[in-house]
């Protein structure tokens, strides 16, 4: 064929198992086959490219043959009542993936139109086409048959969430006691409850479920029955349909799958195939319970008629399943001019850089996300609803929410190699912010001519430690990216009201009455108390003083050595209970819109102060083995616990535990711990001779020195990817040991200026733990507050500033 003349067919690929085929979305933008221009999938490398970026991609790669995929929506076929098949029971807590929930998304059918396109010239060859070379036909067939990369990623990240088959399913003992269960009209055998009922699959007992925190639910009779009998499986009545049911294993302490459920139900006279859903599933109940928490409706501004917004800077992000922590953080960051300049205005520069795989290049994917959020292309205001013209004054007009963009490619990239952010479990937005800053630092290390946006947040803190016995002091400085403020609950201004409410709540729980969420009394703590608590000296009970050559009480005080352009503030609303489970304070903090931190500016060594001697107090510090063992008993590695105790200066279990939670994903967390200047006490390490020269060269190619490369490879068992992470997470240690290079200067590029700030955004968390619940953010744009709740973007009426978790302040002045 004339159109194919000069095309090098030897570079074409046939997709095989393990190959990633990007046929759902453009690698540079959020164009899809459903869009007006369709999607062009390269037959040379399986990259999907939108029409807008096709010329750029051709110049960059030389790719000439593309499979053009265009999906045209078909009219929905309306089926008569009763002909809709029963929906499958969800087996994983996911939205829009196999085995998950539909999420209320209407299923749309498409006609797929495919063509072979030859570039340049965009010459089209309709398919099927007789006479195409076999190599081209094989490549096209493989792309059509392949699972798309986005679907692979979505499924992979939900693997841990899938319900498992119960170990009791095949061997479950069922008593022949003659019990037959009617198809309806159930009641707890121990009380009068008729909802939240569970049928024990061993003896046929119908008993009520657990009692929830607000007094609703059941009276715990089902779990009490298990404690007595040890009969392990129970099915929730009212959730049984031909597609399945909620089955709980008390022994395995989880929701499970029972492949023999129909057989087990038939034992008690229940025909699974004729049952209908009459009660809420456990997932639905969990959502209901969370929605009853007062802060949920307040933070989301539920019940208020919010004006939806569209256009540049007002594009929503779809929730991929517990990805709201990413959505909220990225919306806040891309509202900043520095991020817009680096990733949106310089998108072409980022896209044209020679990288092996754009889907794995951080700067490429940040620019893609910037285009999605800031171009306005994906949040255009829909046409006016004709019915609004006929509405009378005072009647509400219909508003259509935008679809938002789906950041699957970005989420996959930033989660690579991280056991938490690669999953679809809920995460802490503060931890994600720090993780993202680390990724930006890594990506910018080899881009000296670009502005590192992390420097917008980076500042230096002066740490002053004073030995109580000798009165001598030690000063040091450390880099920070965020200010964590304690929330002193004992400083609540309504303590009497809180105590009275807690007593009333305890009485309601004892009487097994439901708690009205509107009556909940939340502690109110002044923001000034949080700042005051931070600025006061904190006790260090087991400080090793080089002045007295022994442990001594000491105090630690923090001050700002520099003030950043933007100050991210975290309110520490979370703590650990006696069993080391994270709990969230139910508290309101009257966060100030304007801050003046000038009084917290570091002053350096004060007149009359005497410095602690160098040496024993820092490098030969003993590690408290009792604290190490306490941490290790919670399931953490001994070496990681040693690191935690050492790096928190033997301050006790709680500070060490906090350090563990922040650093447990570090590449060297579980490797043998060697204090700075110390010797390896156990385990094995590599000598320079055992470190691969190729590995050293590769790590050095990332911009590190030979000494850094060797040390990092030793610490990560010659893993090159982990070695780069290791260097960035151990800058201070390398500096202490004299392995100091230009990377230290780059990391410590501090801005400075006025200590006065104005609030411009905040991220709020709903739920009882950072590992569950939901995040939304509010951003001040064009003089008004805007709420970003995943794909919903609207003008805020009552921004709940007193219920936030992370607050972003901008320097107010020079």
TATAMO-V956855 format. One record per residue. N is the residue number from 1. RES is the residue in one letter. SS is DSSP state (alpha for helix, beta for strand, coil for the rest). PHI is phi in whole degrees, -180 to 180 (999 if undefined). Layout:
((N RES SS PHI) (N RES SS PHI))
//
This chain:
((1 X coil 999) (2 X alpha -64) (3 X alpha -64) (4 X alpha -96) (5 X coil -64) (6 X coil 86) (7 X coil -82) (8 X coil -82) (9 X alpha -73) (10 X alpha -68) (11 X alpha -88) (12 X coil -71) (13 X coil -121) (14 X coil -112) (15 X coil -65) (16 X coil -122) (17 X coil -57) (18 X coil 98) (19 X coil -73) (20 X coil -101) (21 X beta -112) (22 X coil -94) (23 X coil -110) (24 X coil -106) (25 X coil -160) (26 X coil -66) (27 X coil -79) (28 X coil -110) (29 X coil -151) (30 X coil -108) (31 X coil -71) (32 X coil -132) (33 X coil -60) (34 X coil -78) (35 X coil -73) (36 X coil -60) (37 X coil -93) (38 X coil 69) (39 X beta -135) (40 X beta -109) (41 X beta -102) (42 X beta -66) (43 X coil -83) (44 X coil -93) (45 X coil -146) (46 X coil 67) (47 X coil -81) (48 X beta -90) (49 X beta -135) (50 X coil -77) (51 X alpha -58) (52 X alpha -63) (53 X alpha -111) (54 X alpha -67) (55 X alpha -63) (56 X alpha -61) (57 X alpha -65) (58 X alpha -64) (59 X alpha -65) (60 X alpha -76) (61 X alpha -112) (62 X coil 81) (63 X coil -61) (64 X coil -122) (65 X beta -107) (66 X beta -132) (67 X beta -95) (68 X beta -87) (69 X beta -115) (70 X beta -129) (71 X beta -108) (72 X beta -110) (73 X beta -67) (74 X coil -97) (75 X coil -58) (76 X coil -73) (77 X coil -84) (78 X coil -90) (79 X coil -98) (80 X coil -60) (81 X coil -57) (82 X coil 93) (83 X coil -97) (84 X coil -73) (85 X coil -69) (86 X coil -64) (87 X coil -71) (88 X coil -71) (89 X coil -71) (90 X coil -61) (91 X coil -113) (92 X coil -149) (93 X coil -83) (94 X coil -136) (95 X beta -122) (96 X coil 77) (97 X coil -126) (98 X coil -57) (99 X coil 87) (100 X coil -105) (101 X beta -86) (102 X coil -75) (103 X coil 68) (104 X coil 76) (105 X coil -83) (106 X coil -71) (107 X coil -74) (108 X coil -117) (109 X coil -103) (110 X beta -129) (111 X beta -97) (112 X beta -99) (113 X beta -113) (114 X beta -122) (115 X beta -143) (116 X beta -92) (117 X beta -119) (118 X beta -107) (119 X coil -114) (120 X coil -79) (121 X coil 99) (122 X coil 51) (123 X beta -74) (124 X beta -101) (125 X beta -123) (126 X beta -60) (127 X coil -119) (128 X coil -73) (129 X coil -134) (130 X coil -72) (131 X coil 100) (132 X coil -66) (133 X coil -55) (134 X alpha -59) (135 X alpha -62) (136 X alpha -70) (137 X alpha -60) (138 X alpha -65) (139 X alpha -64) (140 X alpha -62) (141 X alpha -61) (142 X alpha -70) (143 X alpha -67) (144 X alpha -63) (145 X alpha -81) (146 X coil -70) (147 X coil -73) (148 X beta -68) (149 X alpha -61) (150 X alpha -65) (151 X alpha -71) (152 X alpha -59) (153 X alpha -65) (154 X alpha -62) (155 X alpha -71) (156 X alpha -62) (157 X alpha -70) (158 X coil -100) (159 X alpha -57) (160 X alpha -70) (161 X alpha -88) (162 X coil -71) (163 X coil -67) (164 X beta -98) (165 X beta -69) (166 X coil -67) (167 X coil -69) (168 X coil -94) (169 X coil -60) (170 X coil -76) (171 X coil -116) (172 X coil -62) (173 X coil -86) (174 X coil -121) (175 X coil -78) (176 X coil -89) (177 X coil -105) (178 X coil 81) (179 X coil -71) (180 X coil -125) (181 X coil -100) (182 X coil -70) (183 X coil -74) (184 X coil -163) (185 X coil 76) (186 X coil -81) (187 X coil -150) (188 X coil -59) (189 X coil -69) (190 X coil -112) (191 X coil -153) (192 X coil -98) (193 X coil -67) (194 X coil -119) (195 X coil -127) (196 X coil 54) (197 X beta -106) (198 X beta -125) (199 X beta -97) (200 X beta -73) (201 X coil -80) (202 X coil -95) (203 X coil -116) (204 X coil 79) (205 X coil -70) (206 X beta -104) (207 X beta -139) (208 X beta -80) (209 X coil -84) (210 X coil -70) (211 X beta -91) (212 X coil -89) (213 X coil -59) (214 X coil -94) (215 X coil 93) (216 X coil -83) (217 X beta 96) (218 X coil -124) (219 X coil -116) (220 X coil 70) (221 X alpha -69) (222 X alpha -68) (223 X alpha -71) (224 X alpha -63) (225 X alpha -64) (226 X alpha -64) (227 X alpha -58) (228 X alpha -84) (229 X alpha -102) (230 X coil 65) (231 X coil -76) (232 X coil -82) (233 X beta -106) (234 X beta -141) (235 X beta -115) (236 X beta -81) (237 X coil -68) (238 X coil 98) (239 X coil -106) (240 X coil -77) (241 X beta -138) (242 X coil -59) (243 X coil -89) (244 X beta 140) (245 X coil -168) (246 X coil -81) (247 X beta -119) (248 X beta -118) (249 X beta -109) (250 X coil -67) (251 X coil -67) (252 X coil -90) (253 X coil 54) (254 X beta -165) (255 X beta -71) (256 X beta -136) (257 X beta -106) (258 X coil -116) (259 X coil -60) (260 X coil -102) (261 X alpha -59) (262 X alpha -58) (263 X alpha -67) (264 X alpha -67) (265 X alpha -71) (266 X alpha -61) (267 X coil -57) (268 X coil -106) (269 X coil 83) (270 X coil -100) (271 X coil -91) (272 X alpha -58) (273 X alpha -74) (274 X alpha -113) (275 X coil -83) (276 X coil -122) (277 X coil -72) (278 X coil -127) (279 X coil -134) (280 X coil -79) (281 X coil -71) (282 X alpha -64) (283 X alpha -66) (284 X alpha -63) (285 X alpha -64) (286 X alpha -62) (287 X alpha -64) (288 X alpha -61) (289 X alpha -62) (290 X alpha -62) (291 X alpha -68) (292 X alpha -77) (293 X coil -68) (294 X alpha -53) (295 X alpha -68) (296 X alpha -61) (297 X alpha -70) (298 X alpha -68) (299 X alpha -68) (300 X coil -86) (301 X coil 55) (302 X coil -65) (303 X coil 84) (304 X coil -110) (305 X coil -83) (306 X coil -94) (307 X coil -81) (308 X beta -70) (309 X coil -121) (310 X coil -141) (311 X coil 106) (312 X coil -58) (313 X coil 83) (314 X coil -126) (315 X coil -94) (316 X coil -83) (317 X beta -120) (318 X coil -67) (319 X coil -84) (320 X coil -85) (321 X coil 104) (322 X coil 60) (323 X coil -107) (324 X alpha -66) (325 X alpha -66) (326 X alpha -71) (327 X alpha -57) (328 X alpha -66) (329 X alpha -64) (330 X alpha -69) (331 X alpha -62) (332 X alpha -64) (333 X alpha -66) (334 X coil -79) (335 X coil -84) (336 X coil -89) (337 X alpha -57) (338 X alpha -62) (339 X alpha -70) (340 X alpha -62) (341 X alpha -65) (342 X alpha -72) (343 X alpha -112) (344 X alpha -93) (345 X coil -71) (346 X coil -107) (347 X alpha -60) (348 X alpha -61) (349 X alpha -61) (350 X alpha -67) (351 X alpha -72) (352 X alpha -87) (353 X coil -62) (354 X coil -76) (355 X coil -127) (356 X coil -62) (357 X coil -144) (358 X alpha -60) (359 X alpha -72) (360 X alpha -110) (361 X coil -99) (362 X alpha -61) (363 X alpha -65) (364 X alpha -62) (365 X alpha -73) (366 X alpha -67) (367 X alpha -69) (368 X alpha -60) (369 X alpha -65) (370 X alpha -61) (371 X alpha -63) (372 X alpha -61) (373 X alpha -86) (374 X alpha -107) (375 X coil -75) (376 X coil 81) (377 X coil -65) (378 X coil -109) (379 X coil -141) (380 X coil -75) (381 X coil -64) (382 X coil -70) (383 X coil -59) (384 X coil -61) (385 X coil -70) (386 X alpha -57) (387 X alpha -69) (388 X alpha -68) (389 X alpha -66) (390 X alpha -94) (391 X coil -75) (392 X coil -80) (393 X coil -61) (394 X coil 98) (395 X coil -78) (396 X coil -75) (397 X coil -84) (398 X coil -75) (399 X coil -122) (400 X coil -109) (401 X coil -72) (402 X coil -71) (403 X coil -76) (404 X coil 79) (405 X beta -102) (406 X coil -108) (407 X coil -86) (408 X alpha -66) (409 X alpha -64) (410 X alpha -66) (411 X alpha -63) (412 X alpha -62) (413 X alpha -65) (414 X alpha -71) (415 X alpha -93) (416 X coil -59) (417 X coil 82) (418 X coil -114) (419 X coil -67) (420 X coil -93) (421 X coil -73) (422 X coil -85) (423 X coil -91) (424 X coil -105) (425 X coil -81) (426 X coil -65) (427 X coil -131) (428 X coil -82) (429 X alpha -62) (430 X alpha -66) (431 X alpha -65) (432 X alpha -66) (433 X alpha -57) (434 X alpha -67) (435 X alpha -61) (436 X alpha -66) (437 X alpha -60) (438 X alpha -64) (439 X alpha -65) (440 X alpha -65) (441 X alpha -57) (442 X alpha -63) (443 X alpha -68) (444 X alpha -86) (445 X coil -60) (446 X coil -100) (447 X coil -125) (448 X coil -65) (449 X coil -90) (450 X coil -110) (451 X coil -86) (452 X coil -81) (453 X alpha -70) (454 X alpha -63) (455 X alpha -64) (456 X alpha -64) (457 X coil -107) (458 X coil -74) (459 X beta -146) (460 X beta -117) (461 X beta -115) (462 X beta -91) (463 X beta -108) (464 X beta -117) (465 X beta -113) (466 X beta -122) (467 X beta -71) (468 X coil -67) (469 X coil -74) (470 X coil -89) (471 X coil 68) (472 X coil -81) (473 X beta -127) (474 X beta -135) (475 X beta -109) (476 X beta -150) (477 X beta -127) (478 X beta -141) (479 X beta -80) (480 X beta -139) (481 X coil -121) (482 X coil -157) (483 X beta -102) (484 X beta -97) (485 X beta -106) (486 X beta -70) (487 X coil -113) (488 X coil -75) (489 X alpha -63) (490 X alpha -72) (491 X alpha -99) (492 X beta -60) (493 X coil -84) (494 X coil -124) (495 X alpha -59) (496 X alpha -63) (497 X alpha -65) (498 X alpha -65) (499 X alpha -62) (500 X alpha -62) (501 X alpha -66) (502 X alpha -62) (503 X alpha -67) (504 X alpha -65) (505 X alpha -63) (506 X alpha -62) (507 X alpha -67) (508 X alpha -62) (509 X alpha -67) (510 X alpha -65) (511 X coil -87) (512 X coil 58) (513 X coil -103) (514 X coil -77) (515 X coil -94) (516 X coil -82) (517 X alpha -61) (518 X alpha -72) (519 X alpha -94) (520 X coil -60) (521 X coil -105) (522 X coil -102) (523 X beta -61) (524 X beta -117) (525 X beta -114) (526 X beta -66) (527 X alpha -62) (528 X alpha -61) (529 X alpha -70) (530 X alpha -66) (531 X alpha -65) (532 X alpha -64) (533 X alpha -62) (534 X alpha -65) (535 X alpha -80) (536 X coil -77) (537 X coil -61) (538 X beta -107) (539 X beta -76) (540 X beta -119) (541 X beta -71) (542 X beta -120) (543 X beta -76) (544 X beta -89) (545 X beta -90) (546 X coil -73) (547 X coil -76) (548 X coil -107) (549 X coil 55) (550 X beta -165) (551 X beta -69) (552 X beta -149) (553 X beta -61) (554 X beta -150) (555 X beta -126) (556 X beta -124) (557 X beta -132) (558 X beta -111) (559 X beta -142) (560 X beta -84) (561 X coil -81) (562 X coil -148) (563 X coil -111) (564 X coil -77) (565 X coil -62) (566 X beta -127) (567 X beta -112) (568 X beta -90) (569 X beta -115) (570 X beta -110) (571 X beta -90) (572 X beta -78) (573 X coil -85) (574 X beta -117) (575 X beta -145) (576 X beta -112) (577 X coil -83) (578 X coil -64) (579 X coil -97) (580 X coil 64) (581 X coil -92) (582 X beta -69) (583 X beta -128) (584 X beta -109) (585 X coil -72) (586 X coil -89) (587 X beta -145) (588 X beta -110) (589 X beta -124) (590 X beta -77) (591 X coil -61) (592 X coil -84) (593 X coil -75) (594 X beta -123) (595 X beta -117) (596 X beta -127) (597 X coil -102) (598 X alpha -55) (599 X alpha -68) (600 X alpha -97) (601 X beta -69) (602 X coil -65) (603 X coil -110) (604 X coil 77) (605 X coil -66) (606 X coil -88) (607 X coil -56) (608 X coil 90) (609 X coil -80) (610 X coil -119) (611 X beta -78) (612 X coil -65) (613 X coil -62) (614 X coil -71) (615 X coil 120) (616 X coil -59) (617 X coil -70) (618 X coil -120) (619 X coil -92) (620 X coil -113) (621 X coil -64) (622 X coil -77) (623 X coil -104) (624 X coil -71) (625 X alpha -67) (626 X alpha -62) (627 X alpha -66) (628 X alpha -59) (629 X alpha -68) (630 X alpha -62) (631 X alpha -66) (632 X alpha -62) (633 X coil -67) (634 X coil -88) (635 X coil 107) (636 X coil -88) (637 X coil -68) (638 X alpha -62) (639 X alpha -65) (640 X alpha -64) (641 X alpha -68) (642 X alpha -61) (643 X alpha -59) (644 X alpha -63) (645 X alpha -65) (646 X alpha -63) (647 X alpha -75) (648 X coil -107) (649 X coil 63) (650 X coil 55) (651 X coil -88) (652 X coil 118) (653 X alpha -69) (654 X alpha -64) (655 X alpha -61) (656 X alpha -65) (657 X alpha -63) (658 X alpha -62) (659 X alpha -64) (660 X alpha -58) (661 X alpha -64) (662 X alpha -80) (663 X alpha -119) (664 X coil -67) (665 X coil -95) (666 X coil -60) (667 X coil -58) (668 X coil -104) (669 X coil -55) (670 X coil -95) (671 X coil -81) (672 X coil -54) (673 X coil -86) (674 X coil -123) (675 X coil -60) (676 X coil -53) (677 X coil 83) (678 X coil -96) (679 X coil -112) (680 X coil -68) (681 X coil -92) (682 X coil -160) (683 X coil 78) (684 X coil -118) (685 X coil -133) (686 X coil -98) (687 X coil -85) (688 X alpha -59) (689 X alpha -66) (690 X alpha -89) (691 X coil -86) (692 X coil -61) (693 X alpha -64) (694 X alpha -64) (695 X alpha -63) (696 X alpha -60) (697 X alpha -64) (698 X alpha -66) (699 X alpha -67) (700 X alpha -65) (701 X alpha -67) (702 X coil -82) (703 X coil 109) (704 X coil -96) (705 X coil -82) (706 X alpha -63) (707 X alpha -62) (708 X alpha -64) (709 X alpha -61) (710 X alpha -63) (711 X alpha -64) (712 X alpha -67) (713 X alpha -67) (714 X alpha -62) (715 X alpha -72) (716 X coil -118) (717 X coil 56) (718 X coil 64) (719 X coil -88) (720 X alpha -65) (721 X alpha -64) (722 X alpha -70) (723 X alpha -63) (724 X alpha -63) (725 X alpha -61) (726 X alpha -61) (727 X alpha -59) (728 X alpha -67) (729 X alpha -90) (730 X coil -131) (731 X alpha -59) (732 X alpha -64) (733 X alpha -64) (734 X alpha -65) (735 X alpha -67) (736 X alpha -60) (737 X coil -92) (738 X coil 87) (739 X coil -89) (740 X coil -108) (741 X coil -138) (742 X alpha -64) (743 X alpha -64) (744 X alpha -64) (745 X alpha -63) (746 X alpha -66) (747 X alpha -64) (748 X coil -108) (749 X coil -89) (750 X coil -96) (751 X coil -83) (752 X coil -157) (753 X coil 175) (754 X coil -63) (755 X coil -94) (756 X beta -100) (757 X beta -137) (758 X beta -126) (759 X beta -70) (760 X beta -124) (761 X beta -167) (762 X beta -153) (763 X beta -112) (764 X beta -112) (765 X beta -119) (766 X beta -115) (767 X coil 128) (768 X coil -97) (769 X coil -152) (770 X coil -65) (771 X coil -91) (772 X coil -149) (773 X coil 88) (774 X beta -152) (775 X beta -116) (776 X beta -135) (777 X beta -134) (778 X beta -121) (779 X beta -130) (780 X beta -85) (781 X beta -130) (782 X coil 52) (783 X coil 80) (784 X beta -135) (785 X beta -87) (786 X beta -123) (787 X beta -97) (788 X beta -113) (789 X beta -116) (790 X coil 57) (791 X coil -83) (792 X beta -90) (793 X beta -127) (794 X beta -151) (795 X beta -72) (796 X coil -82) (797 X coil -99) (798 X coil -130) (799 X coil -60) (800 X coil -82) (801 X alpha -64) (802 X alpha -82) (803 X alpha -117) (804 X beta -75) (805 X beta -120) (806 X beta -118) (807 X beta -125) (808 X beta -109) (809 X beta -111) (810 X beta -110) (811 X beta -56) (812 X coil -103) (813 X coil 128) (814 X coil -70))
//
